[in-house]
Amino acid sequence: MKNVAEAELTKLREEIDHLDAILVDALEKRMDVVQQVAAYKDERNMQVLDREREDQVIAKVVGQLRNLAYAPQMRKIMEKIMETSRNLQIDILAANIKKKEQSAEPIRVGYQGVKGSFSHQALEDYFADIAKVEMNYVHFEDVVVAVKNHEIKYGVLPIENSSTGGITEVYDLVRKYDCHIVGEKIIKVDQNLLGLPGAKIEDLKQVYSHPQGLEQSREFFKKHPYIELTPFFNTARSAQMVSESGDLKKGAVASRQAAKLYGLEILAENINFNTANHTRFIIIADQPEHRPDADKITVVIATKHEPGSLYKVLRHFYECGLNMFNLESRPMEGRSWEYFFHIDLTGNLDDPRVRKGLQDVAEYSAYCKILGNYVGDRVGTL
């Protein structure tokens, strides 16, 4: 009896193998057609997600079953097939965008500071495969104005640090000048105490850096209270200034790259108190950009000046299943105790569920503006 049962199981497994071979052939042909659909949508700048069409396909397939008892399982299988096909289209369209960017004329990209700054590193990393002309500016606002005046196509600005929080000036500038976020890059930040060759920590009287660099290193400088901390434009310009000063009593908090560029020595390395120290940079443009693989949204809202107004707005994110992972408040200029709220959440504007959630948020807000829908940096994590 045992041998008979095993023979029957073997036969059934052989039948499954045969059916799997048929499935593989059919699914491969389906993927070939999906690629043609992606090419069609790319030529016409169409959205990838068509929820109504997907629902029709799934319902049609389920309706063709001879045994409707399998309907729940068939629906799950088809939902997975549709998801896989959608992701294939997204990958194809994203690859096409990258090819177009690589073959295009050099673009002008701006950042605040000088070479050796973390902003410059973010620019180099984000635009690594793209022909570009780099422009540097003294102030954050200079970068934003250059974008609005079309002096540069993109600007790179720090928006948030994992140790010290949001960079409020940048939030205000992006909203004030009506810029759009089209990308982001997260950089691991290691702050170092730099000095001229031959300098010693105990000889330093004054150390320069961007306020964020000094704040990230505050625990280190508590051990050296005799050093005066002086805010400067940014970390790399601080290193440049110390190098040009020739003063052994001056130091800077900056990156290893800045030390190398400006001929300084590292007197103490990794002085930031948080070893998992990251800064998130945003890429801004004058106009929004549509990317089929966008998975992150930044929106700014203002609530009505009444009890429970913020709750009434934020509950719509929950009700629509949207994951909100950052909320930054900024006071409204000239209006005491009223605030703008900058919110980051996951999602793609092609998704009807996301659009519905944002429409509901806008309805219950005094002000609502989508700053961008872009690809979140999957390499760095805050």
N, C-alpha and C positions, 0 to 999 in steps of 0.2 A: 504493500500500500504506500509506503514511504517513497519508493522509487517512482511510482505512478504519479504521486502528488508533485514530486520534484520535477518530473518531466512536464507536467501540466504548467507549473510555474515558469519553467524555461521557455515553453512555447509562448506563454503570455508575454514574457519579457522580450522575446524575439519580435512579437507583433508590435510591442511598444517601440522597439528600436526602428522597425520599419516605418511606423507612423511618425516618429521623430525625424527621420530622414526626409519625409514628405514635408513636415513642418519647416525644417531648415531651408529647404528649397523655396518654399512659399514665402517665408519671412525674409530671405535674402532678396528675392524679387521685389518684395514690398519695400525694403530699404532702398533698392535702386530707384523705385518710383518716388520715394520720399525725397531723395536727393534732387530729383527733377522738380518736385514741388518747391524745395528750398531755393533752387535757381530761379524759378518763376517769381517767387516772392521777393527775392533779392533784386531782380530787375525792376520790379514795380514798387519797391520799398514798402511791402506789405508786412503786417504783423505776423509773427509765428503762431501765436495762440488764437485759435478760432473755436471757442468753447461750444458754440452751437453746432458746428460741424462735427466736432468730436462726439458730442452727445448723440447726434443722428447716426453716426457710424456704429457706435456701441449698441444703440437700440436696434439697429438693423441686423447686426450680427446675432445678438441675443434672440431676436425674433425668428431667425432661421434655424434655431435648435429644434430637433425632433423631440428631444426629451427636455421639457422646460424645467425639470427638477435641477438641471445643471445651470440654470440661469444665473444664480449668484456667483458661482465659480467662473463662468464665462465672462460675466461683467468685470470681475477683478482682473482676469487675464487681458481683456481688451483695454481696460484702463491702463494697465502696465505697458501694453504695446503702444498705446497712444502717447504715453509719457516718454517712452524710449524714442519714438519717432520725432516727437517735439524736441527732445534734447539733441537729437542728431541734426535737425534743422538749425537749432541755435548754434551748435558747434560750427556748422558749415558757414552760416552767415557771419559769425564772429571771426572765423579764419579769413573770410573774404574782406572784411573791414580791415584786418591787420595787413593783408596784402596791399590793399589800396593805400594805406598809410605809409607802408614801406616804399612804394613806388612813386609816391607823390613828391612834389617839390618841397624843399626844406621849409619847415614851419618855424615861426618865431615864438619862442617860449621864454617866459620871464619868471624870475624869483627874487626874493628879498635877500640881500647880503652879498657875499663874495664866494668865490670857489673855496671849498673846504667846509662850507656850512652844511648843516643837515638838510636845509631846503635845497641846496644844490645837489646833494646826494639823492634826495627824493626825485628831483627832476631827471637826473641821469638814469636812475633805476626805472622810472615809469616810462620814459621815452627812449629806452635803450636801443630799440630796433628802428627808430624813426629818424630820418634826416632832419636836423633842426639847427636853428641859430639861437644861441642862448643870450638873453639880455638880463642884466642884474640891476636891481633898484635899491635905493636906500631904505625906503619905508614900505610897509605892507600896502598902504593906500596907493603908493606909486604903482605897484603891480596891478591893483584893481583898476585904476584909472587907465593904465596902458591897455588893458583888455577892453575896456569900454570904448577907448579911442581907436581901437584896431591897430595899435602899434605892435601888439603881439596877439597871437591867436589863443594861447593858453597861459594861465598863470598858476604857479605852485605856491600854496600858502599852508602853514601849519595851523591846524584847527583844534587839536586836542592832544594832551599828554597824559599818559597813564598814571603818572605820579602827581601832577599838579592840576589836572583838569582842563577845561576848555580855555581857549585863547579868545577872550571876549572881544577884543578889537577886531579880529577876523570875522567873527559872527556878525558884528555890527556892519562891517564894510560890505560883506557879501549881500546883506539885505538892503543896505542903503543904496548901493549902485546897481541893484537888480541884476546881479550876476547869476550864472547857473553852474552847478556842480556837475561835472561830466566824468569824474574819476577820483580815485584816491590811492594813496601809497602810504604804507606804514613802515617806519624806519626804527630799528632798534638803536637807542641812544645810549652811548657810553660817554659820560663826561670825564674829562681829565684836567688836572691842574698843569698848566704849561708855563714855562719860563725860558728866558734866554739861556744859551749854553753857559754853564758855570754858575747859574743861579741856584740857590737853596731855599727850601720852604721857609726856614726860620729868618731869612733875609727879606722876604716879601713884605711890603707895606700896603700894597694896593692890588686888588685883583678885579679884572673886568670880565663881564659876560652879559649875555641877554638875561633879563630878569628870570626867565624860566630856567636857564642854566644855573643861576645862583640859587634859586629855590630848590631845584632838584639836588643840590649839593650842600644844603644847609647843615645837615648833620656833621659833615666833614669839617666845615668851617667853625663849628662850635668848639672844636679842639684847637683852633687857631684864632682866638678872639682878637689878637693884635693886628690881623689883616682887615683892612677896610674893603668892603665889597661895593663895587661901583657898577651900576647897570649901564650897558652899552647897547649899540644897535643890534648885534647878534654875536654868536659865539665865534664865528670865523673872522669877522671884522675886529673883534677883540684881540684875537691872536695876531692878526695883521698889524694892528696898532702897537702891540707890545713889541713885536719884532722890529718895527720901524723906530720905536722909541730908543732902543739900545740901553734901557734902564733895567738893571738887574733887580731892582726893588718892585718891578711891576710884573704881574702874572695874568693869565687868562684861563678861563674855563671853556674848553672847546674839545673838538674831536681829535683823534689820532691823525686823521687826514690833514686837519688844519696845522697840526704840529709839523708834519712833514712838508707841507706847502710853504710855510713861513719860517722854517729853520729853527723851530723851538724844541726844547727838550720836555719830556713828560716827567714832571716832578712827583706826581702821584696819579695813578691810573684808577679808573672806575670809581670816582668819588661820589657818584650819585647814590643816594641811600637806597633806592629801589633798583635791584639788579635786573628786574624784568621791566626796564624802562623803555617805553615806546612812544613815538610821536606820530600822530596821524596827520597826513597832509592831504589837502583837497586840490583837485585840478579844476580851475574855473575857466569859463568861456562866456562870451557875450550872448550866445544862443544855446538853448538846450540841444542835446544830441540823443538820438534814439539808438539804443543797442538792444538786440534781441536777448542777450545774455545778462542784461542788467538785473541785479538782485538786491539792490539797496536804494532806499529813498530817503531824502532829507526834505523835510517840510517845516515851514515856520508858520505859527498861528498866534493869534491874540484872542484871548477869551473876553466874553462880555463881563462887565464889571458888576457881577451879582453873585450871591452865595452859590457854591457848588458848580460854578461854570466850568472849571477845569475838569472836574470829574465827568460832567455831562459830555465833554468833548472826548476825553481819553477812553471812555467806556466803549466808544465805537470801534476803536482798534481791537479791543478784546472781543467784542461781539462778532467782528468779521474775521477773527482768527489771525490778526496781524501781530507780529512780534516787534514790539517797541523796545529798543535796547539803549537809547540815550535820550535824555531830556535836559536841555540847557535853557535857563531863563535869562532874559536880558531886559532891563528897564526901558520903558518907552520914554524917549526924549520929550521933556516938557509936560509929562503926565505922571504925577506922583502915584506910586503904588499900583501902576499898571505895567504889564509885562508882555514881551514877545517870548514865545517858547519855540526853541529849535529842537526838532524831534528827528531821530534816525530810526528807521524801521526796515525790516526785510520785505521784499516784494518787487514785482514788476508791473508797470502801469498797463501792460497788455492784459493782465489778469483781471477779469470782471469783478472778482471778489475784492481785489485791492482798490479798484476804481470806486466800487460801492462804498468801501470803508472811508476813503478820502472824501467822497461826496457828502457822506453823513457828517464827517468832521467839519467840513466847510460850512455846512448848514447851521451848525451849532456854534460857530466861531464868529468873532467880530472881524477877523482877518485870517486868511489862509492862502498860502502860496507854496507850491512845490518848487524847491530849489534845484532838484535834480534827481534823476533815476539812473544809476550808474553801477558799474561792476565793483563790488567790495573787494578789498585786498584780502585774499585768502592766505597769504604767506605770513603776514604779521598778525598778532592778536593782541588786543588791548585788555 
